[in-house]
Amino acid sequence: MLSNDPRPDAAYILANSLWFHYHKSPDWTWSVWDNTFAALRVQVNAEAPRDARYASFLLHIDQHLPDGLDEHVARWFQETGKAELISIDSVAWTNLTHTLLHLVVQGVLATTTILKGLVYPLWNHALASGTEECEVYLRAAHDIFARLVLSGEEDWGNDIVELQRVRVRRQDVFCAPHLSLLVGAIPTLVFLEHAPHVPAELRPRAVGLRDAVCGSVEFRQGIYRDLNAVRDAFDKSLQYDALDESLVEPLMDALRLILNVTRTGMTIS
């Protein structure tokens, strides 16, 4: 979709041209995103500078939209995204991850949009798939979650400006209505930890993500503002007819971790 023209204004020129010729079409933004995704998918090498150029192009597209690009990407995730995402290879995931992170930093995409549309559905799909073919997209989902929700200075090359922007963008994750989605994903991580088809190295990664998010100050503040989200998420998980009895205690341990409650249930710190 983008040429190899190294000029810094190439993305700007292309975005303007597409808007001028196609903006009256109701689906032009969808098509732009879908074609950009297709271009990222077929790159044979993961090249961060090129990925930044795709993000720059999408930033210019976003500036032409009254309500921004975010809602269109969210709809793509919901309608066709999962089928596309589970089929791409690790190089394509590297390209896509670079682009998504750039777009979050620039405020084009919301962190909550990527979690709701990409990370949580892929966690659920990996659990339901029952096959080790989930490795590539599950690893990517873990990595994106960590970068957006848990990352610190070492993850952003000591770029304090980008890190601060990411920290600002992630605040909505810990507030209603998005907090309930995060809490609802924690039982899924528990199930992934104990799923025999999940590659061995990714099971402890799920444990690490869960421990880190439950230990964050923002998460603890959020759940104490909305304890109903915790109750609803775990009530739903424990009502699964097919829930293996061996998973009940791990779920209870996860609930204790969320609430920072000891096994005796007598103290909260």
N, C-alpha and C positions, 0 to 999 in steps of 0.2 A: 504493500500500500504506500509506503514511503520510499522515495528514491534514496540512492546513496549520496546525494548531493550534500557535501559537508558544510555548506553555508549555514550560519546560525539562524537565518530567517526562513529556511526551507519549510519548516513545520508551520510557521506562521502563514506563509503564502499558501500552502496546501489547505490549511484549515479555512482560510478566508475564501478560497476558490470553491471548496465543497459547500460551504454555507451559502455562497452566492448562487450556486447552480441548483442546490437540492433542498434548501431549508423549507420550502413550501410542502415538501413531501412529509407526511405525518410520521414516517418511520426512518427519516434520514439519520437521526442520532443513533438509533438502534443499529442501523447498517454500518455507521462509522465505527462504533465500538466492536461489532461483530467482525468486521474486516480487519481492524487493528489486532484483535485477538488472534485471528487466523494468521496474520503476518508474524506475530510473536511466536506462534506455534511452529512455523516452518523454518525459523532461523536455525542454522546448523551449529552456531556457536553462541554461548552466553556472553554477550558483550555489554557491559554496564553502560558505556557511553551511548551505544545505539538505543538501549532501553530508555535512557534518559531522554533521547530525542523523541521516542514514541510518547513518553509522558508529557513532554513539552507540546507536542502536537495536540494531545488530548486536553491539555490545559487551555490551549487556544480555542478548541472546540467548546469547552466549558464556558468560556467567556462570551460565546455567541448565544448561550441558552438562558432564557429568563429564569428558569428554575434550576439550572446547572445540570451537569452530567450524571450526578449521583443517582437520581431517581431512575434514569434509563439503565444504568448498570445494575441497579437493584432488580429491575424487572427482568433483565437478561439472566441474572443469577436464578431468579425464581422460575422462569419459563424454560430456558434451554441450557443454562449454564452448567448444571451438574453433569449432564450427559457429555458435554464438551470437556469439562475439567477432569473427569475420571479417565479420559482416554489419552491425555497428552503425556509426553515423556519428561524425564527429569530436566533436560535442557530447556524445554518449553516452560517448565515450571520456574526455572531460574529467571528466564526472561520476564515471565508474567509477574513474579514476585517483585523484581526490581521496579517494574512499572507501577504496580499497585502501591508500593511503599512511597515512591515519588509522588503519586497522586494524593496520598494521604497527607504527606508533608506539606504539599501545596494547598491543601484544603479542598481539593476537587472531589475526593471520595471520603465518606465518613468511615471511621474505624468500625462503627456499628454495622454499616452496610456490608463490609467485608466479612465480619464475624457471622452475621445473620445469613448472608447469602452464600458464603463460601465455606468458612471454617466449620460451623456447626453442622451443616448438611453433609459435608464430607466425613466428619467424625461418625455421624449416624450411618452413612452409607458404608463406611469401612466396617462398622460393627455388623450391619445386616448382610454384607456380602458373603461372609463365611469363607473367603479365599485370601491367600497371600498376595493376590494381585493388587491389593489395596496399598501396598508399600509405598509406591511413588507419591500418590496424592495424599496419603495420610502423613507422610513425612513433611510434605509441603504445607499441609494444613497446620501441623504442629509448629513449624518454623514461622509461618506468618502470624499465628497467634502469639508466639513468644516475642516476636519483633514489635508487634503492635501493642500488646498488653503488658508485657513484663520487661522489656528491654531497658538497659541502662547505657551509660556512656560508652562502654566497650563495644556495644553492638552498632553504634553509629559513627565509628571512627573518630570519637571525641569531637564530633560536630555538635556543639552545644545548641546551636540554633535549631537544627533539625530535631534533636532529642527533645528540646523544649516544646516544639510544635507537636510532636507525637504525644508527649505527655498531656498537652492540652486537649488534643483530639480524643484521647482515651477516657477522659472524665465521664463522658456520656455512657460508657460501658457499665459504670457502677451506679447508674441512676435509673429509675423507672422511666420507660417500660423495658429498657434493655437489660437491667440487672436480672430480671426473671429468666431471660434467655441464657445468660451466663450460668446462673445457678442450675437451670435445667440441664445444662450441658455437663455438669460435674458427674452425675450418675453415668452418663455416657462414657466419660473418661474412666470411671471405675470399671465398667464393663470391658472397655478396651484393654485395661490393665490385665484382665483375666481371660481374654479371648485367645484361645489356642491358635487361631489362624493368623493373628497379628504377629508380624515378625518380632523376634525376641528382643531386638534392640529398641523397638518402638514402644514396647510395653512399659519399661521404666521411664521412658520419656513422658508418657501420659501421667505417671505418678509425679514426676518432677513438675510438670505444668500445673497439676492440681495443687500440689503442696505450695508452689510459689504464689499462685493466685489467691489461695485461701489465706496465705500469710501476709498479703499486702494490706496496708493501712486503708486504702480506698475501698477494697472489698469488704473489710470488716465494718467500716463505717456504713457502707451501703446496706449490708444485710441487717444491721441493727436498726436501720430505718425502715426495713421492709422484711420482717421475719416471715410474713405470709408467703413470699417467694420461695423461701427455703422449704417451708412446710408443703407447699403445693408440688414442688419438684420431686421431693422424696416420697410423698404419698403416691404420686403417679408411678414412680419407679417400683415401689413395693407392691403395687397392684397388678403388675404384669403376671398373667396366668402362667406364662412359661418361665418365670424367674426361677433360676436354680437356687436351691436353698443355700448353697455354698456362697452365694453372692450377698445374702442378707447381711451377714456380719461386716463384710467390706463396705457395704453401703452405710451401715450404722457408723463405722469408723470414719467414713467420709463426712457424715453429718456432724459427728463430734469435732472433726477438724474444722469444719466451717464455723461452728459455734465456739470453738476453742474450749470445749467441755471435756473433762476427764472421763474415763470409762465409768467412774462411779456416778457420774451425772450430778455431782454435788457442787462443783465450782465452775465459774466462768471468770477468766482473767481478761 
